[in-house]
Amino acid sequence: MKQEVHPSKQVVVRNLRPADLEAVVHLDTVLTGLRREEYFKVKLAQALSDTGIMISLAAELEEDFVGFCLARVYYGEFGKLVPTAVLDTFGVHPVWTKRGVGRALLVQLRTNLQALGITELQTEVEWENQRLLSFFHHVGFKPAARLALDLNLEEARRRELQEE
């Protein structure tokens, strides 16, 4: 049963802290079905060392960890000359979806990025994840005017061997 956020209960968005590692891993496991502890150890360490203004955030309701986002700033990636932020990982506990948690995280993230002079935020979403695509569309994300490309290294090597 989904819980309703009482109007007097505010989503608190704060900086992500090293002590949040287990909560992030647990929530991500709930969302993905995979336990990615090593991935988050690295991502959290990177995120917490990047900048004085935090762009990786946690969301709490009544001191319960209910969501998070991990973002980074890149200066000149893929030939761009302007700094760009990338939202690497975003998660809201399923019990708290459609309750303003995700929006609160993105509002604070936008505020922090603008304080750094960042004007663009990028992310990637799997095409099949219609719920997340819908959310991102609702908060203003649009399809990018660029094409992401993947190269399967094993297939490329096999093709090279066949051409020899």
URQUIBEL-V441461 format. One record per residue. OMEGA is omega in radians with two decimals (999 if undefined). Layout:
# URQUIBEL-V441461
omega
OMEGA
OMEGA
This chain:
# URQUIBEL-V441461
omega
3.12
3.14
3.08
3.05
3.10
-3.11
-3.12
-3.13
-3.11
2.97
3.09
3.07
-3.09
3.08
3.02
-3.09
3.10
-3.13
-3.14
-3.04
-3.08
3.12
3.10
-3.14
3.14
-3.12
3.11
3.10
3.08
-3.07
-3.01
-3.05
3.14
3.06
-3.05
-3.06
-3.11
3.09
-3.09
3.04
-3.13
-3.09
-3.14
3.10
3.10
-3.07
-3.08
3.14
-3.01
-2.95
3.09
3.07
-3.01
3.08
2.97
-2.87
3.04
3.06
3.13
2.96
-3.10
3.10
3.03
3.12
-3.05
3.12
3.12
2.95
3.08
-3.13
3.11
3.05
3.09
-3.13
3.06
3.11
3.08
3.06
3.10
-3.11
-3.12
3.09
-3.11
3.05
3.10
3.06
-3.07
-3.02
-3.08
3.13
3.04
3.14
-3.09
3.12
-3.02
3.07
-3.12
3.12
3.10
-3.11
3.14
3.12
3.13
3.09
-3.10
3.08
3.13
3.10
3.12
3.13
-3.13
3.13
3.12
3.08
3.09
-3.11
3.13
-3.08
-3.10
3.08
-3.14
3.00
3.05
3.13
3.05
-3.09
-3.11
-3.11
-3.05
3.13
-3.14
3.07
3.13
3.12
-3.13
3.07
-3.11
-3.12
2.98
3.06
3.10
3.06
-3.13
3.11
3.10
-3.09
3.07
-3.11
3.07
3.06
3.04
-3.03
3.11
3.11
3.14
3.13
3.10
3.13
3.10
-3.14
3.12
-3.12
-3.11
999
